[in-house]
Amino acid sequence: MAAGLPLQGKRVLITRAQAQVQEFIDKIESAGGVAITAPLLEIRANNVNEQAIKATIQNLRSFDCIVFTSVNGVTFFQSYLDKWNISYTKLDHLIAASVGRKTSKQMEQLGLAVSIIPEEYVAEKLTESITKNLKSQSRVLVIRGNLARPVLVTGLKRNGYNVTDLVVYETLHNMNEAEKLRKYVQNDKLDYITFTSSSTVDSFMNVFKQDELHENLKKVTFVCIGPITNDTLKEYGFEGIIPASYTIEDMIKLMIELEQR
């Protein structure tokens, strides 16, 4: 680790699922930080709902618009297309909407050019963007995970759209990391704790139901990817800092700015 890097020696906890952490680790370490992982979430395909998923994506021609609310949604949706040998060209006629920049980039793997994306990467703003750019009564396919907030689906229905809500992956709480995490907090071994979703906040706070370590947590800086995640953190009596853009790159930039001050 080179001397003089902006996060030199700072210990940053990553709470997101194991499959999603490598990019975050690389960016923290390139800034001189020490990335500590405690994957409190496990993400897997929604195999329980497989027949409904298959029936829906075999009928893609019946939809006018497809909406993805996360990179994971794109990844699992693509895996189902591949599994059943469904051509990506079946998506060509669809208007494509995305919750944010990273998700849009991943959608390119499907040959989709995103034409609807909100300026602020949250479900409420995505709903507004769709209603401004898509005629009412359109048939909309929303691809999401089981813990995604219902705001988008209910908002679109309220605005007169014919919505199919397709849950293609599940996010489960993984408590196997709990004891390791408690030791880090108890020994004041963390400088920053990062949360990339409300579900990561819930999983983290589940580990600390008893309040004997809450004083230790007050010594740490929480970094939340966006206002919804921060609102969840506030429910537990803590508050984080939020980057201007809701991406992991901007979370790291924010930590660097704090250190440089």
C-alpha positions in Angstrom: 0.0 0.0 0.0 1.6 3.3 -1.1 2.0 6.0 1.4 0.0 9.2 1.1 -3.2 7.8 -0.4 -6.4 9.5 0.8 -7.9 6.6 2.7 -4.5 5.4 4.0 -5.1 2.8 6.7 -8.8 3.6 7.2 -10.9 0.5 7.9 -14.0 0.4 5.8 -16.7 -2.2 6.4 -18.6 -3.5 3.4 -22.0 -5.1 4.3 -23.3 -6.0 0.9 -23.7 -9.5 -0.5 -20.5 -11.5 -1.2 -21.1 -11.6 -5.0 -21.1 -7.8 -5.1 -18.1 -6.8 -3.0 -15.1 -7.2 -5.2 -15.4 -3.9 -7.1 -16.0 -2.1 -3.8 -12.9 -3.7 -2.2 -10.7 -2.8 -5.2 -11.8 0.9 -5.1 -11.3 1.2 -1.3 -7.8 -0.5 -1.5 -6.8 1.7 -4.5 -7.4 4.7 -2.3 -5.3 3.2 0.5 -8.1 1.9 2.7 -8.5 -1.4 4.3 -11.7 -3.2 3.1 -13.3 -5.4 5.6 -16.2 -7.6 4.4 -19.1 -8.8 6.4 -21.6 -10.1 3.8 -24.8 -9.9 5.7 -27.0 -10.6 2.7 -27.2 -13.7 0.4 -28.6 -13.2 -3.1 -30.0 -16.1 -5.1 -32.4 -16.8 -8.0 -36.1 -16.9 -7.1 -36.4 -20.6 -8.1 -39.7 -21.0 -6.1 -41.3 -18.7 -8.7 -39.6 -20.2 -11.7 -42.7 -21.3 -13.7 -44.3 -17.8 -13.4 -41.0 -16.2 -14.5 -40.7 -18.6 -17.4 -44.3 -17.9 -18.6 -43.8 -14.2 -18.3 -40.5 -13.9 -20.2 -41.8 -16.3 -22.9 -44.4 -13.7 -23.5 -42.2 -10.6 -23.8 -43.9 -9.4 -27.0 -47.0 -8.5 -24.9 -45.2 -5.7 -23.1 -44.4 -2.2 -24.1 -41.8 -1.3 -21.5 -39.3 -3.2 -19.3 -38.0 -1.7 -16.0 -35.0 -2.8 -14.0 -34.5 -1.6 -10.4 -31.0 -3.1 -9.8 -28.0 -4.6 -11.4 -28.9 -7.9 -9.7 -32.3 -7.8 -11.5 -30.6 -7.6 -14.9 -28.1 -10.4 -14.0 -30.8 -12.9 -12.9 -33.2 -12.0 -15.7 -30.4 -12.6 -18.2 -29.6 -15.9 -16.6 -33.2 -17.0 -17.0 -33.2 -16.0 -20.7 -30.0 -18.0 -21.2 -31.4 -21.0 -19.3 -34.4 -21.3 -21.6 -32.7 -20.2 -24.8 -34.8 -17.1 -25.2 -33.2 -14.7 -27.7 -32.3 -11.2 -26.5 -33.9 -9.9 -29.7 -37.3 -10.6 -28.0 -36.5 -7.4 -26.0 -35.9 -5.2 -29.1 -39.3 -3.6 -29.2 -39.4 -2.6 -25.6 -38.9 0.8 -24.1 -36.2 0.3 -21.5 -36.2 2.1 -18.1 -33.6 1.9 -15.4 -33.2 3.1 -11.8 -29.6 4.3 -12.3 -26.3 4.4 -14.2 -24.9 1.1 -13.1 -28.1 -0.8 -13.9 -28.3 0.9 -17.3 -24.7 -0.2 -18.1 -25.6 -3.8 -17.2 -28.7 -3.7 -19.4 -26.4 -3.2 -22.4 -25.5 -6.8 -22.0 -29.1 -7.6 -23.1 -28.9 -5.2 -26.1 -31.1 -2.7 -24.3 -30.6 1.0 -24.8 -32.1 2.8 -21.8 -34.3 5.7 -22.7 -35.8 6.4 -19.3 -33.6 7.0 -16.3 -34.2 9.4 -13.3 -31.8 12.1 -12.3 -32.0 10.8 -8.7 -31.5 7.1 -8.4 -34.6 6.2 -6.3 -37.9 4.4 -7.0 -40.0 7.6 -6.6 -38.0 9.5 -9.2 -38.1 6.5 -11.6 -41.9 6.4 -11.3 -42.0 10.1 -12.2 -39.6 9.6 -15.2 -41.7 6.8 -16.6 -45.0 8.7 -16.2 -43.5 11.6 -18.1 -42.2 9.5 -21.0 -44.6 6.6 -21.4 -48.2 6.8 -22.3 -50.8 5.7 -19.8 -52.3 2.2 -20.2 -48.9 0.9 -21.4 -48.0 -2.6 -20.4 -45.0 -2.5 -18.1 -42.8 -5.3 -16.9 -41.0 -4.5 -13.7 -38.0 -6.8 -12.8 -36.9 -6.7 -9.2 -35.9 -8.6 -6.1 -38.1 -9.7 -3.2 -36.9 -6.9 -0.8 -37.4 -4.0 -3.3 -39.8 -1.4 -2.0 -43.3 -1.5 -3.6 -43.2 2.2 -4.4 -42.5 1.8 -8.1 -45.1 -0.9 -8.8 -47.9 0.9 -6.8 -47.0 4.3 -8.3 -47.2 3.0 -11.8 -50.5 1.2 -11.2 -51.9 4.4 -9.6 -51.0 6.3 -12.8 -52.9 3.9 -15.0 -50.3 1.5 -16.2 -50.8 -2.2 -16.7 -48.0 -3.5 -14.5 -46.5 -7.1 -14.2 -44.4 -7.3 -11.1 -41.7 -10.0 -11.7 -39.5 -11.0 -8.7 -36.5 -12.8 -10.2 -34.2 -13.0 -7.2 -34.3 -13.2 -3.4 -32.2 -11.4 -0.9 -31.8 -13.3 2.4 -30.3 -12.2 5.7 -27.0 -14.1 6.4 -26.2 -14.0 10.1 -23.1 -16.2 9.9 -20.9 -13.1 9.9 -22.5 -11.7 13.1 -19.8 -12.7 15.6 -16.9 -11.4 13.5 -18.8 -8.1 13.1 -19.5 -7.7 16.8 -15.7 -8.1 17.5 -14.8 -5.4 15.0 -17.3 -3.0 16.6 -16.4 -4.0 20.2 -12.7 -3.4 19.6 -13.3 -0.1 17.7 -11.6 -1.5 14.6 -13.8 0.3 12.1 -13.6 3.9 10.8 -16.4 3.7 8.2 -19.4 1.4 7.8 -21.1 1.4 4.4 -24.7 0.6 3.6 -25.8 0.1 0.0 -29.5 -0.7 0.7 -32.1 -0.6 3.5 -31.8 -4.4 3.8 -28.1 -4.2 4.6 -29.0 -1.7 7.4 -31.6 -4.1 8.8 -29.2 -7.1 8.7 -26.5 -5.1 10.4 -28.7 -3.7 13.2 -30.1 -7.2 13.7 -26.6 -8.1 15.0 -26.8 -5.3 17.5 -30.3 -5.8 19.0 -28.8 -5.3 22.5 -27.6 -1.8 23.0 -24.3 -2.5 24.8 -22.3 -1.7 21.7 -24.3 1.3 20.6 -21.7 3.6 22.2 -19.0 1.9 20.1 -21.1 2.5 17.0 -21.3 6.2 17.7 -17.5 6.4 17.1 -17.9 5.2 13.5 -18.9 7.2 10.4 -21.9 5.6 8.5 -21.9 6.1 4.8 -25.3 5.4 3.1 -25.7 5.1 -0.7 -28.9 7.2 -0.7 -31.6 8.9 1.3 -33.9 5.8 1.6 -31.1 3.8 3.1 -30.3 6.6 5.4 -33.9 6.9 6.5 -33.8 3.2 7.5 -30.6 3.9 9.5 -32.3 6.8 11.3 -35.0 4.3 12.5 -32.3 2.7 14.5 -31.1 5.9 16.1 -28.1 6.6 13.8 -27.5 8.8 10.8 -25.2 8.5 7.9 -23.7 10.7 5.3 -24.9 10.5 1.7 -23.0 11.1 -1.6 -24.3 13.5 -4.2 -24.8 10.6 -6.6 -26.0 7.3 -5.3 -23.2 5.0 -6.4 -20.4 3.2 -4.6 -17.8 5.3 -6.5 -19.4 8.4 -5.0 -19.5 6.8 -1.5 -15.7 6.4 -1.7 -15.3 10.0 -3.0 -17.3 11.2 0.0 -15.0 9.3 2.4 -11.9 10.7 0.6 -13.3 14.3 0.9 -13.9 13.8 4.7 -10.3 12.6 5.1 -8.9 15.5 3.1 -10.7 18.0 5.2 
